Amino acid sequence: MKKHLFGLLTLVLLAFGFTAQAGDDNEKEVKIKTSAICEMCKSRIERNLAFEKGVKESNLDLTNKVVTVKYNPKKTDVNRIKATISKTGYDADEVTADEKGYAKLPSCCKKGGMKHH
């Protein structure tokens, strides 16, 4: 009985291990330069990316203004991620900040940023 239970448990753990490992193969990472300035910018970008379907994790380094995004390429892509950052009011590499999103930013988050009309 114990051998049977042990064998079943081993089989379940192996199956779970293969499933978890297969999931990791589907994850991609992209680094995107932003126009973020402060901790409020960081929070805003990371929060909005968290709502983007397929984004697993994001971390904005304010020192170099680069956000690293881990995502599932079957659910989203780099263009959608950049569009989310732009709609939030920030530049994302070559994609300039959406005017409506930029207008909603607190004034402190606009200092030193690119000029928007």
Sequence and secondary structure as in RCSB ss.txt:
>XXXX:A:sequence
MKKHLFGLLTLVLLAFGFTAQAGDDNEKEVKIKTSAICEMCKSRIERNLAFEKGVKESNLDLTNKVVTVKYNPKK
TDVNRIKATISKTGYDADEVTADEKGYAKLPSCCKKGGMKHH
>XXXX:A:secstr
 HHHHHHHHHHHHHHHHHHHHHHHHT EEEEEEB   SHHHHHHHHHHHHTSTTEEEEEEETTTTEEEEEE TTT
  HHHHHHHHHHHT  BTTB   HHHHHHS GGGTTTS    
